[in-house]
Amino acid sequence: MTYESTTKNQTLLKRVHAFVREALSDNETDFTTGSINRALGLLAIPMMLEMAMEAVFAVVDIAFVSRLGTNAIAAVGLTEALITVLYALAIGLGMGVTAMISRRIGARDPVAAAYVMGQAIWVGAAISIIIAVLGVVYAADLLSMMGASEGVISEGKGFTAMLLGGNASILYLFLLNAGFRGAGDAPVALRSLILANGLNIILDPCLIFGLGPFPELGVTGAAVATTIGRSVGVAYLFWYLFAGKGRLQFQLNNLAISPELIGRMIRISAGGIGQFLIATSSWIAIIRVVALYGSAPIAAYTIAIRLIEFVFLPAWGLGNAAATLVGQNLGAARPDRAEKSVWVASRYNVIFMTVLGSIFIVLAPEIVGMFTDDAEILSYGVSCLRIMGLGYPMYAVGMIVIQALNGAGDTRTPSILNFIVFWLLQIPLAYWLATGVGFGPNGVFMAIIISESVLTILGVLVFRRGNWRTEQV
């Protein structure tokens, strides 16, 4: 290697390092002007890392819980299927918050953006109280409804009650982070997840296995650790918000209740909530089909999905970056720049997901083997990773386009697409391939990649029509 090439490499590394540092620090970058690649990178780096932190939550829990046996893993899997309804509410509301705040920040109106965040806080409080009461009282009944055996219910009802009872930590983590992302303050959301994950990683083994002075709570300990970790992350977000830091410049008077703003938020979020309720109810139906074949496929599916989240959630972070760029550029009356941002993000996401998907396909036995040595669970888990990995390039484009529509405030269209793809196609196809054709759980995995690919195709066709450009938020 010549002196000139060495110098160029060192210069490139310094530039990359400086760019990453800028992306991870609080900055006042205007995302409606300048290079789209630069704007996307500054938003995507912290957002992808933030979503990776969400994936860490899932994998850390299952890594420790898997040592407690099949019933414990199944309890986590069934509870996660239930908790996805909460995620649907949180993510759906977050879509409305992101769309409204990003549009106002793009229009140079941070005061109006701060009032949107204030309404989100009240909406989150009302929802979390209702879910907490129902979740604690009916934990065992909910697991039974999901087809859990008596052993799974006995071992897992504490886990379910704890997660649902402490749902405010999940809801506010999503809502507040959605607001900060919409404003362009993505590093704040990342820091909250780092705090939450750090505590969860420390507390998980302590509370599950009773290390040192901690009580041995079994699978329930995983829920306690997760709830404590998330709660600390939420506390940090509230501190940052009420300190008036960042682009929102939040003040106490922004908590004044505005029925008009809440109504608009609910209207925009309804589509987001609807599309995720449709998707997550489909996932619940899917796991019910898997449950027909016993606890081992459920455990395998649970492990595989947690691993897949390592790819999906960071990729979803890139989608969040695209949504913020769409919202802010529409607010700045620059729809062409908004559209170009989506195609740039799609290109990068295809590269990212194809590389990681290929790794999962090739190394599936070794990856799943890190979480279980049960031959049956291993076999189903490897099949799930490999079959679903084939659809990664299609998922990559689909999630960016759908997020772009949501970022524009058009949450209705993805809801309609989800209804067609998940309820009319995925569920019946999964049941038919599993039981009618005789593919068993593998038929379920095939149905997932087929339906997700159809969703991508429909999403691209709708996005190209351009009706999202005139959406009012």
C-alpha positions as CSV (number, residue, x, y, z in Angstrom):
1,M,0.0,0.0,0.0
2,T,1.4,3.4,-1.0
3,Y,1.8,6.4,1.2
4,E,-0.9,8.2,-0.8
5,S,-3.5,5.4,-0.4
6,T,-2.7,5.1,3.3
7,T,-3.2,8.8,3.8
8,K,-6.5,8.7,1.8
9,N,-7.8,5.8,4.0
10,Q,-6.9,7.6,7.2
11,T,-8.7,10.8,5.9
12,L,-11.8,8.7,5.0
13,L,-11.8,7.1,8.4
14,K,-11.6,10.5,10.1
15,R,-14.4,11.8,8.0
16,V,-16.6,8.8,8.8
17,H,-15.8,9.1,12.5
18,A,-16.6,12.8,12.5
19,F,-19.9,12.1,10.6
20,V,-21.0,9.4,13.1
21,R,-20.1,11.6,16.0
22,E,-22.3,14.4,14.6
23,A,-25.1,11.9,14.0
24,L,-25.0,10.7,17.6
25,S,-24.8,14.2,19.1
26,D,-27.4,16.9,19.5
27,N,-27.3,19.1,16.4
28,E,-29.3,21.8,14.7
29,T,-29.1,20.4,11.1
30,D,-31.8,21.5,8.7
31,F,-33.1,18.3,7.0
32,T,-35.1,20.2,4.4
33,T,-32.0,21.5,2.6
34,G,-28.6,20.3,1.4
35,S,-27.6,16.7,0.6
36,I,-30.3,14.0,1.0
37,N,-27.6,11.4,1.6
38,R,-26.2,13.5,4.4
39,A,-29.6,14.2,5.9
40,L,-30.6,10.6,5.7
41,G,-27.4,9.5,7.3
42,L,-27.6,11.9,10.2
43,L,-31.1,10.7,11.0
44,A,-30.7,7.0,10.1
45,I,-27.6,6.2,12.2
46,P,-29.2,7.0,15.6
47,M,-32.6,5.7,14.5
48,M,-31.2,2.4,13.3
49,L,-29.1,2.0,16.5
50,E,-32.3,2.9,18.5
51,M,-34.2,0.1,16.9
52,A,-31.3,-2.2,17.3
53,M,-31.6,-1.5,21.1
54,E,-35.2,-2.6,20.9
55,A,-34.1,-5.8,19.3
56,V,-31.5,-6.3,22.1
57,F,-34.4,-6.2,24.7
58,A,-36.0,-9.2,22.9
59,V,-32.9,-11.2,22.4
60,V,-31.4,-10.6,25.9
61,D,-34.7,-11.8,27.5
62,I,-34.9,-14.9,25.4
63,A,-31.2,-15.7,25.9
64,F,-31.7,-16.0,29.6
65,V,-35.3,-17.4,29.6
66,S,-34.3,-20.2,27.2
67,R,-32.3,-21.7,30.1
68,L,-35.6,-22.2,32.0
69,G,-37.1,-24.7,29.6
70,T,-39.7,-25.0,26.8
71,N,-42.6,-23.8,28.9
72,A,-40.9,-20.6,29.9
73,I,-39.9,-19.9,26.2
74,A,-43.5,-20.6,25.1
75,A,-44.9,-18.2,27.8
76,V,-42.6,-15.4,26.5
77,G,-43.6,-16.2,22.9
78,L,-47.4,-16.1,23.7
79,T,-47.1,-13.0,25.8
80,E,-45.1,-11.3,23.0
81,A,-48.0,-12.1,20.6
82,L,-50.4,-10.4,23.1
83,I,-48.1,-7.5,23.7
84,T,-48.0,-6.8,20.0
85,V,-51.4,-5.3,20.4
86,L,-49.9,-2.8,22.8
87,Y,-47.1,-2.2,20.3
88,A,-49.8,-1.6,17.7
89,L,-51.3,1.2,19.8
90,A,-47.9,2.7,20.7
91,I,-46.5,2.6,17.2
92,G,-49.7,3.7,15.6
93,L,-50.0,6.7,17.9
94,G,-46.3,7.3,17.4
95,M,-46.9,7.6,13.6
96,G,-49.4,10.3,14.2
97,V,-47.1,12.1,16.6
98,T,-44.1,11.8,14.2
99,A,-46.2,13.0,11.2
100,M,-47.6,16.0,13.1
101,I,-44.4,17.1,14.7
102,S,-42.2,16.6,11.7
103,R,-44.6,18.7,9.5
104,R,-44.6,21.6,12.0
105,I,-40.8,21.5,12.5
106,G,-40.4,21.6,8.7
107,A,-42.7,24.6,8.6
108,R,-40.5,26.3,11.2
109,D,-43.2,26.2,14.0
110,P,-41.6,24.5,17.0
111,V,-44.2,25.8,19.4
112,A,-47.0,24.0,17.6
113,A,-44.8,20.9,17.6
114,A,-44.4,21.1,21.3
115,Y,-48.1,21.3,21.8
116,V,-48.5,18.0,19.8
117,M,-46.1,16.3,22.2
118,G,-48.1,17.6,25.2
119,Q,-51.3,16.0,23.9
120,A,-49.4,12.7,23.3
121,I,-48.5,12.6,27.0
122,W,-52.2,12.8,28.0
123,V,-53.3,10.2,25.4
124,G,-50.6,7.8,26.6
125,A,-51.7,8.2,30.2
126,A,-55.3,7.2,29.5
127,I,-54.4,4.2,27.4
128,S,-51.7,2.8,29.7
129,I,-54.1,2.8,32.8
130,I,-56.8,0.8,31.0
131,I,-54.3,-1.8,29.7
132,A,-52.6,-2.1,33.1
133,V,-55.8,-2.9,34.9
134,L,-57.0,-5.4,32.3
135,G,-53.6,-7.0,31.9
136,V,-53.0,-7.7,35.6
137,V,-56.5,-9.0,36.3
138,Y,-56.8,-11.3,33.2
139,A,-53.2,-12.4,32.7
140,A,-53.9,-16.2,33.1
141,D,-57.1,-15.9,31.0
142,L,-55.2,-14.2,28.2
143,L,-52.6,-16.9,28.0
144,S,-55.3,-19.6,28.0
145,M,-57.0,-17.7,25.1
146,M,-53.7,-18.0,23.2
147,G,-53.8,-21.8,23.6
148,A,-51.2,-22.1,26.4
149,S,-51.0,-25.4,28.3
150,E,-51.6,-25.4,32.1
151,G,-47.8,-25.6,32.6
152,V,-47.2,-22.6,30.5
153,I,-50.0,-20.6,32.2
154,S,-48.7,-21.5,35.7
155,E,-45.1,-20.6,34.8
156,G,-45.8,-17.5,32.7
157,K,-48.8,-15.7,34.1
158,G,-46.5,-13.5,36.3
159,F,-44.5,-12.6,33.3
160,T,-47.7,-11.6,31.4
161,A,-49.1,-9.6,34.3
162,M,-45.9,-7.7,34.9
163,L,-45.4,-6.7,31.3
164,L,-49.0,-5.6,30.8
165,G,-49.2,-4.0,34.2
166,G,-46.1,-1.9,33.5
167,N,-47.1,-1.1,29.9
168,A,-46.7,2.6,30.5
169,S,-42.9,2.1,30.2
170,I,-43.4,0.6,26.7
171,L,-46.1,3.1,25.6
172,Y,-44.2,6.2,26.6
173,L,-40.9,5.0,25.3
174,F,-42.5,4.7,21.8
175,L,-44.6,7.9,22.0
176,L,-41.8,10.2,23.3
177,N,-39.2,8.8,21.0
178,A,-41.6,9.2,18.1
179,G,-41.9,12.9,19.0
180,F,-38.1,13.4,19.2
181,R,-37.6,11.5,15.9
182,G,-40.2,13.7,14.2
183,A,-38.4,16.8,15.5
184,G,-35.1,15.5,14.2
185,D,-33.7,14.9,17.7
186,A,-33.0,11.2,17.0
187,P,-29.9,10.9,19.3
188,V,-32.1,11.6,22.3
189,A,-34.3,8.5,21.6
190,L,-31.1,6.4,21.1
191,R,-29.7,7.5,24.5
192,S,-33.0,6.5,26.3
193,L,-32.8,3.0,24.7
194,I,-29.1,2.6,25.7
195,L,-30.0,3.4,29.3
196,A,-33.0,1.0,29.3
197,N,-31.0,-1.8,27.7
198,G,-28.0,-1.4,30.0
199,L,-30.2,-1.9,33.1
200,N,-32.1,-4.8,31.5
201,I,-28.9,-6.7,30.7
202,I,-27.7,-6.2,34.3
203,L,-31.0,-7.0,36.0
204,D,-32.2,-9.9,33.8
205,P,-29.9,-12.7,35.1
206,C,-30.1,-11.3,38.7
207,L,-33.9,-11.4,38.8
208,I,-34.4,-14.5,36.7
209,F,-31.9,-16.7,38.6
210,G,-31.7,-14.9,42.0
211,L,-28.1,-13.8,41.8
212,G,-26.6,-12.2,45.0
213,P,-29.3,-10.4,47.0
214,F,-31.9,-10.5,44.3
215,P,-34.9,-12.8,44.6
216,E,-35.2,-15.7,42.1
217,L,-38.3,-14.8,40.1
218,G,-37.9,-17.2,37.1
219,V,-39.4,-16.0,33.8
220,T,-41.3,-13.2,35.7
221,G,-37.9,-11.7,36.5
222,A,-37.4,-11.0,32.8
223,A,-40.5,-8.9,32.8
224,V,-39.5,-7.1,36.0
225,A,-36.0,-6.3,34.6
226,T,-37.4,-5.1,31.3
227,T,-40.0,-2.9,32.9
228,I,-37.4,-1.3,35.2
229,G,-35.1,-0.7,32.4
230,R,-37.7,0.9,30.1
231,S,-39.0,3.0,33.0
232,V,-35.6,4.5,33.5
233,G,-35.4,5.2,29.8
234,V,-38.7,7.0,29.9
235,A,-37.6,9.0,32.9
236,Y,-34.7,10.2,31.0
237,L,-36.9,11.3,28.0
238,F,-39.2,13.2,30.4
239,W,-36.3,15.0,32.0
240,Y,-34.9,16.0,28.5
241,L,-38.3,17.1,27.4
242,F,-39.2,19.2,30.4
243,A,-35.7,20.7,30.5
244,G,-36.6,22.4,27.2
245,K,-33.7,20.9,25.3
246,G,-33.6,20.1,21.6
247,R,-35.8,21.4,18.8
248,L,-39.1,21.1,20.6
249,Q,-38.3,23.7,23.4
250,F,-41.1,22.1,25.5
251,Q,-42.6,24.1,28.4
252,L,-45.3,23.3,31.0
253,N,-47.9,25.3,29.2
254,N,-47.6,22.9,26.3
255,L,-49.4,20.3,28.5
256,A,-52.6,22.4,28.2
257,I,-55.2,20.0,26.8
258,S,-56.3,20.8,23.3
259,P,-59.4,18.7,22.2
260,E,-58.8,19.8,18.6
261,L,-55.2,18.6,18.5
262,I,-56.0,15.4,20.3
263,G,-58.8,14.8,17.8
264,R,-56.5,15.4,14.9
265,M,-53.8,13.1,16.5
266,I,-56.4,10.3,17.0
267,R,-57.6,10.7,13.4
268,I,-54.2,10.4,11.9
269,S,-53.1,7.8,14.4
270,A,-56.2,5.7,13.8
271,G,-54.9,4.5,10.5
272,G,-51.5,3.7,12.1
273,I,-53.1,1.8,14.9
274,G,-55.4,0.1,12.5
275,Q,-52.6,-1.1,10.2
276,F,-50.7,-2.5,13.2
277,L,-53.7,-4.1,14.9
278,I,-54.4,-5.8,11.6
279,A,-50.8,-6.9,11.2
280,T,-50.4,-8.0,14.9
281,S,-53.8,-9.8,15.0
282,S,-52.5,-11.7,12.0
283,W,-49.3,-12.6,13.9
284,I,-51.5,-13.8,16.8
285,A,-53.5,-16.0,14.3
286,I,-50.2,-17.2,12.8
287,I,-48.8,-18.3,16.2
288,R,-52.1,-20.1,16.9
289,V,-51.5,-22.1,13.7
290,V,-48.0,-22.8,14.9
291,A,-49.4,-23.9,18.3
292,L,-51.3,-26.7,16.6
293,Y,-47.9,-28.5,16.4
294,G,-47.0,-28.2,20.1
295,S,-44.7,-26.2,22.3
296,A,-41.4,-26.9,20.5
297,P,-42.5,-25.1,17.2
298,I,-43.8,-22.2,19.4
299,A,-40.4,-22.0,21.2
300,A,-38.5,-22.2,17.9
301,Y,-40.7,-19.5,16.3
302,T,-40.2,-17.3,19.4
303,I,-36.4,-17.6,19.2
304,A,-36.3,-17.1,15.4
305,I,-38.5,-14.0,15.5
306,R,-36.3,-12.5,18.2
307,L,-33.3,-13.1,16.0
308,I,-35.1,-11.7,12.9
309,E,-35.8,-8.5,14.9
310,F,-32.0,-7.9,14.8
311,V,-32.4,-7.2,11.1
312,F,-36.0,-5.8,11.0
313,L,-35.8,-3.3,13.7
314,P,-32.6,-1.5,12.6
315,A,-34.1,-1.5,9.0
316,W,-37.3,-0.1,10.5
317,G,-35.1,2.7,11.9
318,L,-34.0,3.6,8.4
319,G,-37.8,3.7,7.6
320,N,-38.3,6.1,10.5
321,A,-35.6,8.3,9.1
322,A,-37.4,8.3,5.7
323,A,-40.7,9.2,7.5
324,T,-39.1,12.1,9.2
325,L,-37.6,13.4,6.0
326,V,-40.9,13.1,4.2
327,G,-42.8,14.9,7.0
328,Q,-40.3,17.8,7.4
329,N,-39.9,18.3,3.6
330,L,-43.7,18.3,3.1
331,G,-43.9,20.9,5.9
332,A,-41.2,22.9,4.0
333,A,-43.3,22.6,0.7
334,R,-40.6,20.4,-0.9
335,P,-42.5,17.2,-1.9
336,D,-40.0,16.2,-4.7
337,R,-37.2,16.2,-2.1
338,A,-39.5,14.1,0.1
339,E,-40.0,11.5,-2.6
340,K,-36.3,11.3,-3.6
341,S,-35.5,10.7,0.1
342,V,-37.7,7.6,0.0
343,W,-35.9,6.0,-3.0
344,V,-32.5,6.7,-1.5
345,A,-33.5,5.1,1.8
346,S,-34.9,2.1,-0.1
347,R,-31.7,1.5,-1.9
348,Y,-29.6,1.5,1.3
349,N,-32.2,-0.7,3.1
350,V,-32.0,-3.4,0.4
351,I,-28.2,-3.5,0.7
352,F,-28.4,-3.7,4.5
353,M,-31.1,-6.4,4.7
354,T,-29.7,-8.5,1.9
355,V,-26.3,-8.7,3.6
356,L,-27.7,-9.6,7.0
357,G,-30.3,-11.9,5.6
358,S,-27.7,-13.9,3.8
359,I,-25.7,-14.3,7.0
360,F,-28.8,-15.6,8.7
361,I,-29.5,-18.1,6.0
362,V,-26.0,-19.5,5.8
363,L,-25.3,-19.5,9.6
364,A,-28.9,-20.4,10.8
365,P,-27.9,-23.6,12.6
366,E,-25.1,-21.9,14.5
367,I,-27.2,-18.9,15.4
368,V,-30.2,-20.8,16.6
369,G,-27.9,-23.2,18.4
370,M,-26.7,-20.4,20.7
371,F,-30.2,-20.3,22.2
372,T,-31.1,-24.0,22.4
373,D,-29.7,-27.5,22.2
374,D,-33.1,-29.1,21.8
375,A,-33.1,-30.9,18.4
376,E,-36.7,-30.3,17.6
377,I,-36.6,-26.6,18.5
378,L,-33.3,-26.2,16.6
379,S,-34.8,-27.8,13.4
380,Y,-37.9,-25.6,13.3
381,G,-35.9,-22.5,14.2
382,V,-33.4,-23.0,11.4
383,S,-36.2,-23.5,8.9
384,C,-37.9,-20.3,10.0
385,L,-34.7,-18.3,9.7
386,R,-33.9,-19.7,6.3
387,I,-37.4,-19.5,4.7
388,M,-38.1,-16.0,6.0
389,G,-34.6,-14.8,5.0
390,L,-35.4,-15.3,1.3
391,G,-37.8,-12.4,1.5
392,Y,-35.5,-9.8,3.0
393,P,-34.9,-7.7,-0.2
394,M,-38.6,-7.3,-0.7
395,Y,-39.2,-6.5,3.0
396,A,-36.5,-3.8,2.7
397,V,-38.4,-1.8,0.1
398,G,-41.8,-2.4,1.6
399,M,-41.0,-1.1,5.0
400,I,-39.5,2.1,3.7
401,V,-42.4,2.9,1.4
402,I,-45.0,2.2,4.0
403,Q,-43.2,4.3,6.6
404,A,-43.0,7.1,4.0
405,L,-46.8,7.1,3.6
406,N,-47.2,7.2,7.4
407,G,-44.7,10.0,7.7
408,A,-46.8,12.0,5.2
409,G,-49.8,11.4,7.5
410,D,-51.5,9.0,5.1
411,T,-52.0,6.1,7.5
412,R,-55.2,5.0,6.0
413,T,-53.7,3.5,2.8
414,P,-51.3,1.2,4.7
415,S,-54.2,0.0,6.8
416,I,-56.2,-1.0,3.7
417,L,-53.1,-2.7,2.3
418,N,-52.5,-4.6,5.6
419,F,-56.1,-5.8,5.6
420,I,-55.9,-7.2,2.1
421,V,-52.5,-8.8,2.6
422,F,-52.6,-10.1,6.1
423,W,-56.2,-11.0,6.7
424,L,-57.3,-12.0,3.2
425,L,-54.1,-13.6,2.1
426,Q,-51.6,-14.4,4.9
427,I,-53.9,-16.1,7.5
428,P,-55.8,-18.4,5.1
429,L,-52.6,-19.2,3.2
430,A,-50.7,-20.1,6.3
431,Y,-53.4,-22.4,7.5
432,W,-53.7,-24.0,4.1
433,L,-50.0,-24.5,3.6
434,A,-49.6,-25.9,7.1
435,T,-52.5,-28.2,7.3
436,G,-53.9,-28.6,3.8
437,V,-50.7,-29.0,1.9
438,G,-49.0,-30.7,4.9
439,F,-46.0,-28.4,5.3
440,G,-46.6,-27.9,9.0
441,P,-45.0,-24.9,10.7
442,N,-42.8,-24.4,7.6
443,G,-46.0,-23.6,5.6
444,V,-46.6,-20.8,8.0
445,F,-43.2,-19.3,7.4
446,M,-43.7,-19.6,3.6
447,A,-47.0,-17.7,3.9
448,I,-45.3,-14.9,5.7
449,I,-42.7,-14.2,3.0
450,I,-45.3,-14.5,0.2
451,S,-47.7,-12.0,1.9
452,E,-45.0,-9.6,2.8
453,S,-43.7,-9.6,-0.8
454,V,-47.2,-8.8,-2.1
455,L,-47.4,-5.9,0.5
456,T,-44.2,-4.4,-1.0
457,I,-45.5,-4.6,-4.5
458,L,-48.8,-2.9,-3.6
459,G,-47.1,-0.3,-1.5
460,V,-44.8,0.8,-4.3
461,L,-47.7,1.1,-6.7
462,V,-49.7,3.2,-4.3
463,F,-46.7,5.4,-3.4
464,R,-46.0,6.2,-7.1
465,R,-49.5,7.6,-7.5
466,G,-48.4,10.5,-5.2
467,N,-51.6,11.2,-3.3
468,W,-49.6,11.4,-0.1
469,R,-48.2,14.7,-1.3
470,T,-51.4,16.5,-0.4
471,E,-52.2,14.9,2.9
472,Q,-53.2,17.4,5.6
473,V,-52.0,16.9,9.2
